Amino acid sequence: MTTCPKYKRPPKGRKLLLLLFRIDLQNIQELGKKYSWEKPKLCPSCNSIRLWGHGYVIRYFYGYIQGIWMKRWRCPECGAVHTARPCEYPTGFQYPNKIINKMLLIKLKGKPFSSEIPRQNQQYWMKALKFQCSQLENWQSPLQYFMTFIKSGQKPVTFRLKYREIYHSSDPPYLPFAVTVG
């Protein structure tokens, strides 16, 4: 009787990476999981040739009512999981670069937020742009910074802000629950 080798778990800090593809989302939505994905030849993190299919995950994109199944691959060598993603959409965003850039440019020119897209999304993009300016020690206006990125062909807002909960060292000045003694 043969036994299966024990599954070797990846290290605690497992990598989750994105593989950008030039794909037609409409075609993927129609075919679903039957879409024939092109398997990457090498693992982008360790250059191993042993990539295994790791199922699908639903991702939501602007202009599509339902979620779209995106293919994932796993590298047994380094434990990284790679997810396919359309190259027109920045990491972590549901809107394409064109719309994000258009809305940021409108706001940077002093106009109010557009009513085409929720105001909260546009505020988030603006906050991410200002944060990126501060990280790069940019002392020029965000509009000049944005225009230099657009002229160079780069994407100005390509990351998500990471919010962390603030823990107070002392007890809060109020009780978490109301207590009545009777």
C-alpha positions as YAML, in Angstrom:
chain: A
units: angstrom
residues:
- id: 1
  name: MET
  ca: [0.00, 0.00, 0.00]
- id: 2
  name: THR
  ca: [1.42, 3.36, -1.00]
- id: 3
  name: THR
  ca: [0.81, 6.52, 0.93]
- id: 4
  name: CYS
  ca: [0.54, 9.99, -0.50]
- id: 5
  name: PRO
  ca: [3.35, 12.33, 0.46]
- id: 6
  name: LYS
  ca: [2.30, 14.82, 3.10]
- id: 7
  name: TYR
  ca: [1.25, 18.17, 1.67]
- id: 8
  name: LYS
  ca: [3.99, 20.69, 2.29]
- id: 9
  name: ARG
  ca: [2.49, 24.03, 3.32]
- id: 10
  name: PRO
  ca: [4.08, 27.20, 1.98]
- id: 11
  name: PRO
  ca: [5.85, 29.46, 4.45]
- id: 12
  name: LYS
  ca: [3.73, 31.75, 6.62]
- id: 13
  name: GLY
  ca: [4.34, 34.82, 4.42]
- id: 14
  name: ARG
  ca: [2.91, 33.19, 1.27]
- id: 15
  name: LYS
  ca: [3.10, 35.42, -1.76]
- id: 16
  name: LEU
  ca: [0.01, 36.39, -3.72]
- id: 17
  name: LEU
  ca: [0.99, 37.77, -7.10]
- id: 18
  name: LEU
  ca: [-0.90, 39.03, -10.11]
- id: 19
  name: LEU
  ca: [-0.31, 38.04, -13.71]
- id: 20
  name: LEU
  ca: [-1.46, 40.74, -16.11]
- id: 21
  name: PHE
  ca: [-3.07, 39.56, -19.34]
- id: 22
  name: ARG
  ca: [-4.45, 41.32, -22.39]
- id: 23
  name: ILE
  ca: [-7.84, 39.66, -22.31]
- id: 24
  name: ASP
  ca: [-11.40, 40.35, -23.39]
- id: 25
  name: LEU
  ca: [-13.55, 40.41, -20.25]
- id: 26
  name: GLN
  ca: [-16.75, 40.04, -22.28]
- id: 27
  name: ASN
  ca: [-15.45, 36.77, -23.74]
- id: 28
  name: ILE
  ca: [-14.43, 35.48, -20.30]
- id: 29
  name: GLN
  ca: [-17.82, 36.41, -18.86]
- id: 30
  name: GLU
  ca: [-19.61, 34.47, -21.60]
- id: 31
  name: LEU
  ca: [-17.41, 31.36, -21.34]
- id: 32
  name: GLY
  ca: [-16.85, 31.42, -17.56]
- id: 33
  name: LYS
  ca: [-14.54, 28.65, -16.39]
- id: 34
  name: LYS
  ca: [-14.48, 27.13, -19.89]
- id: 35
  name: TYR
  ca: [-12.27, 29.99, -21.13]
- id: 36
  name: SER
  ca: [-8.88, 28.62, -22.22]
- id: 37
  name: TRP
  ca: [-6.28, 30.49, -20.21]
- id: 38
  name: GLU
  ca: [-2.68, 30.58, -21.38]
- id: 39
  name: LYS
  ca: [-0.52, 29.00, -18.68]
- id: 40
  name: PRO
  ca: [2.57, 31.02, -17.74]
- id: 41
  name: LYS
  ca: [5.81, 29.26, -18.68]
- id: 42
  name: LEU
  ca: [7.65, 30.24, -15.48]
- id: 43
  name: CYS
  ca: [6.75, 31.26, -11.96]
- id: 44
  name: PRO
  ca: [7.36, 35.03, -11.78]
- id: 45
  name: SER
  ca: [8.69, 34.82, -8.23]
- id: 46
  name: CYS
  ca: [11.14, 31.87, -8.41]
- id: 47
  name: ASN
  ca: [11.35, 31.01, -12.16]
- id: 48
  name: SER
  ca: [10.20, 27.43, -11.57]
- id: 49
  name: ILE
  ca: [8.52, 25.64, -14.49]
- id: 50
  name: ARG
  ca: [6.15, 23.73, -12.17]
- id: 51
  name: LEU
  ca: [2.98, 25.81, -12.06]
- id: 52
  name: TRP
  ca: [-0.24, 24.04, -11.18]
- id: 53
  name: GLY
  ca: [-3.80, 25.17, -11.76]
- id: 54
  name: HIS
  ca: [-5.18, 26.49, -8.47]
- id: 55
  name: GLY
  ca: [-8.82, 26.97, -9.39]
- id: 56
  name: TYR
  ca: [-10.71, 30.19, -10.02]
- id: 57
  name: VAL
  ca: [-11.67, 33.25, -8.04]
- id: 58
  name: ILE
  ca: [-14.45, 35.75, -8.74]
- id: 59
  name: ARG
  ca: [-13.40, 39.34, -9.44]
- id: 60
  name: TYR
  ca: [-15.70, 42.29, -10.07]
- id: 61
  name: PHE
  ca: [-15.04, 44.92, -12.72]
- id: 62
  name: TYR
  ca: [-16.72, 48.17, -13.70]
- id: 63
  name: GLY
  ca: [-19.31, 47.68, -16.43]
- id: 64
  name: TYR
  ca: [-20.07, 44.04, -15.59]
- id: 65
  name: ILE
  ca: [-23.06, 43.20, -13.42]
- id: 66
  name: GLN
  ca: [-21.84, 39.78, -12.30]
- id: 67
  name: GLY
  ca: [-18.44, 38.67, -11.08]
- id: 68
  name: ILE
  ca: [-16.00, 37.20, -13.60]
- id: 69
  name: TRP
  ca: [-14.02, 34.01, -12.95]
- id: 70
  name: MET
  ca: [-10.26, 34.65, -13.00]
- id: 71
  name: LYS
  ca: [-7.79, 31.75, -13.22]
- id: 72
  name: ARG
  ca: [-5.20, 31.11, -10.52]
- id: 73
  name: TRP
  ca: [-1.95, 29.13, -10.57]
- id: 74
  name: ARG
  ca: [0.17, 27.90, -7.66]
- id: 75
  name: CYS
  ca: [3.90, 27.28, -7.60]
- id: 76
  name: PRO
  ca: [4.81, 24.26, -5.44]
- id: 77
  name: GLU
  ca: [8.42, 25.42, -5.18]
- id: 78
  name: CYS
  ca: [7.89, 28.82, -3.50]
- id: 79
  name: GLY
  ca: [4.22, 28.49, -2.53]
- id: 80
  name: ALA
  ca: [3.19, 31.63, -4.44]
- id: 81
  name: VAL
  ca: [-0.33, 31.90, -5.81]
- id: 82
  name: HIS
  ca: [-0.68, 33.87, -9.05]
- id: 83
  name: THR
  ca: [-4.02, 35.31, -10.18]
- id: 84
  name: ALA
  ca: [-4.81, 36.41, -13.72]
- id: 85
  name: ARG
  ca: [-5.98, 40.00, -14.10]
- id: 86
  name: PRO
  ca: [-6.69, 42.28, -17.08]
- id: 87
  name: CYS
  ca: [-3.86, 44.74, -17.65]
- id: 88
  name: GLU
  ca: [-6.26, 47.69, -18.07]
- id: 89
  name: TYR
  ca: [-7.30, 47.49, -14.40]
- id: 90
  name: PRO
  ca: [-4.85, 48.49, -11.65]
- id: 91
  name: THR
  ca: [-4.27, 46.10, -8.78]
- id: 92
  name: GLY
  ca: [-7.11, 46.20, -6.28]
- id: 93
  name: PHE
  ca: [-9.36, 48.49, -8.33]
- id: 94
  name: GLN
  ca: [-12.61, 47.66, -10.14]
- id: 95
  name: TYR
  ca: [-12.29, 50.59, -12.54]
- id: 96
  name: PRO
  ca: [-9.98, 50.76, -15.58]
- id: 97
  name: ASN
  ca: [-7.04, 53.16, -15.71]
- id: 98
  name: LYS
  ca: [-8.77, 55.40, -18.26]
- id: 99
  name: ILE
  ca: [-11.68, 56.16, -15.95]
- id: 100
  name: ILE
  ca: [-9.50, 56.66, -12.87]
- id: 101
  name: ASN
  ca: [-7.21, 59.06, -14.75]
- id: 102
  name: LYS
  ca: [-10.15, 60.96, -16.26]
- id: 103
  name: MET
  ca: [-11.85, 61.45, -12.88]
- id: 104
  name: LEU
  ca: [-8.61, 62.48, -11.15]
- id: 105
  name: LEU
  ca: [-7.87, 65.02, -13.86]
- id: 106
  name: ILE
  ca: [-11.35, 66.54, -13.49]
- id: 107
  name: LYS
  ca: [-10.89, 66.95, -9.74]
- id: 108
  name: LEU
  ca: [-7.30, 68.22, -9.98]
- id: 109
  name: LYS
  ca: [-8.48, 70.99, -12.31]
- id: 110
  name: GLY
  ca: [-10.72, 72.28, -9.50]
- id: 111
  name: LYS
  ca: [-14.04, 70.91, -10.73]
- id: 112
  name: PRO
  ca: [-16.42, 68.95, -8.47]
- id: 113
  name: PHE
  ca: [-16.42, 65.17, -8.46]
- id: 114
  name: SER
  ca: [-18.16, 63.62, -11.44]
- id: 115
  name: SER
  ca: [-21.62, 62.15, -10.91]
- id: 116
  name: GLU
  ca: [-20.84, 59.21, -13.24]
- id: 117
  name: ILE
  ca: [-18.97, 57.28, -10.53]
- id: 118
  name: PRO
  ca: [-19.57, 57.18, -6.76]
- id: 119
  name: ARG
  ca: [-17.96, 60.12, -4.98]
- id: 120
  name: GLN
  ca: [-16.36, 57.82, -2.38]
- id: 121
  name: ASN
  ca: [-14.36, 55.99, -5.07]
- id: 122
  name: GLN
  ca: [-13.10, 59.28, -6.48]
- id: 123
  name: GLN
  ca: [-12.14, 60.51, -3.01]
- id: 124
  name: TYR
  ca: [-10.20, 57.30, -2.44]
- id: 125
  name: TRP
  ca: [-8.29, 57.71, -5.71]
- id: 126
  name: MET
  ca: [-7.47, 61.33, -4.84]
- id: 127
  name: LYS
  ca: [-6.27, 60.32, -1.38]
- id: 128
  name: ALA
  ca: [-4.10, 57.56, -2.88]
- id: 129
  name: LEU
  ca: [-2.59, 60.05, -5.36]
- id: 130
  name: LYS
  ca: [-1.79, 62.56, -2.59]
- id: 131
  name: PHE
  ca: [-0.31, 59.78, -0.47]
- id: 132
  name: GLN
  ca: [1.86, 58.67, -3.38]
- id: 133
  name: CYS
  ca: [3.03, 62.28, -3.85]
- id: 134
  name: SER
  ca: [4.03, 62.46, -0.18]
- id: 135
  name: GLN
  ca: [5.86, 59.12, -0.32]
- id: 136
  name: LEU
  ca: [7.96, 60.28, -3.25]
- id: 137
  name: GLU
  ca: [8.73, 63.57, -1.48]
- id: 138
  name: ASN
  ca: [7.03, 65.46, -4.25]
- id: 139
  name: TRP
  ca: [6.89, 69.16, -3.47]
- id: 140
  name: GLN
  ca: [5.05, 70.15, -6.61]
- id: 141
  name: SER
  ca: [1.28, 70.26, -6.89]
- id: 142
  name: PRO
  ca: [-0.59, 66.95, -7.37]
- id: 143
  name: LEU
  ca: [-1.75, 68.22, -10.79]
- id: 144
  name: GLN
  ca: [1.83, 68.65, -12.03]
- id: 145
  name: TYR
  ca: [2.78, 65.28, -10.58]
- id: 146
  name: PHE
  ca: [-0.24, 63.65, -12.24]
- id: 147
  name: MET
  ca: [0.54, 65.25, -15.62]
- id: 148
  name: THR
  ca: [4.18, 64.07, -15.55]
- id: 149
  name: PHE
  ca: [2.95, 60.51, -14.98]
- id: 150
  name: ILE
  ca: [0.40, 60.74, -17.80]
- id: 151
  name: LYS
  ca: [2.98, 62.12, -20.25]
- id: 152
  name: SER
  ca: [5.46, 59.37, -19.37]
- id: 153
  name: GLY
  ca: [2.81, 56.67, -19.89]
- id: 154
  name: GLN
  ca: [2.88, 55.46, -16.29]
- id: 155
  name: LYS
  ca: [-0.11, 54.87, -14.05]
- id: 156
  name: PRO
  ca: [-0.26, 57.41, -11.23]
- id: 157
  name: VAL
  ca: [-2.52, 55.47, -8.84]
- id: 158
  name: THR
  ca: [-1.48, 51.83, -8.89]
- id: 159
  name: PHE
  ca: [-1.71, 50.82, -5.27]
- id: 160
  name: ARG
  ca: [-4.26, 50.60, -2.50]
- id: 161
  name: LEU
  ca: [-4.04, 52.52, 0.73]
- id: 162
  name: LYS
  ca: [-3.55, 50.30, 3.74]
- id: 163
  name: TYR
  ca: [-5.44, 51.37, 6.81]
- id: 164
  name: ARG
  ca: [-4.41, 50.09, 10.20]
- id: 165
  name: GLU
  ca: [-6.44, 50.17, 13.36]
- id: 166
  name: ILE
  ca: [-5.07, 52.51, 16.01]
- id: 167
  name: TYR
  ca: [-4.75, 51.02, 19.47]
- id: 168
  name: HIS
  ca: [-4.81, 53.45, 22.38]
- id: 169
  name: SER
  ca: [-2.36, 52.89, 25.21]
- id: 170
  name: SER
  ca: [-4.86, 53.99, 27.86]
- id: 171
  name: ASP
  ca: [-8.46, 53.05, 28.44]
- id: 172
  name: PRO
  ca: [-11.01, 54.94, 26.35]
- id: 173
  name: PRO
  ca: [-12.85, 57.77, 28.12]
- id: 174
  name: TYR
  ca: [-16.17, 55.99, 27.70]
- id: 175
  name: LEU
  ca: [-17.47, 52.53, 28.50]
- id: 176
  name: PRO
  ca: [-18.07, 50.19, 25.56]
- id: 177
  name: PHE
  ca: [-21.45, 49.12, 26.99]
- id: 178
  name: ALA
  ca: [-23.95, 51.03, 29.07]
- id: 179
  name: VAL
  ca: [-24.29, 49.60, 32.56]
- id: 180
  name: THR
  ca: [-27.31, 50.24, 34.74]
- id: 181
  name: VAL
  ca: [-27.42, 49.15, 38.34]
- id: 182
  name: GLY
  ca: [-30.86, 48.72, 39.78]
...
